[in-house]
Amino acid sequence: MLSMSTYGVADSAQLAILTKALNDYCATHHVVDTVEREQIALKILSLFRRGMIDPGQISTELERVG
């Protein structure tokens, strides 16, 4: 199981998961604007800092908060 490090730093496997979550969400919602992508990335990082790394959970939470 992947978990966040003590300092909240993503390792390469976690970074790949977070990047895929961003790309998948943006593709699904046709997000191409850089500013909007950055806002979504910040939401994903916030979820990660709270200990969320499961792709399904991240996707569900992004859909919930928009």
Secondary structure, DSSP 8 states (H G I E B T S, - for coil): -----TT----HHHHHHHHHHHHHHHHHTT---HHHHHHHHHHHHHHHHTT---HHHHHHHHHHH-
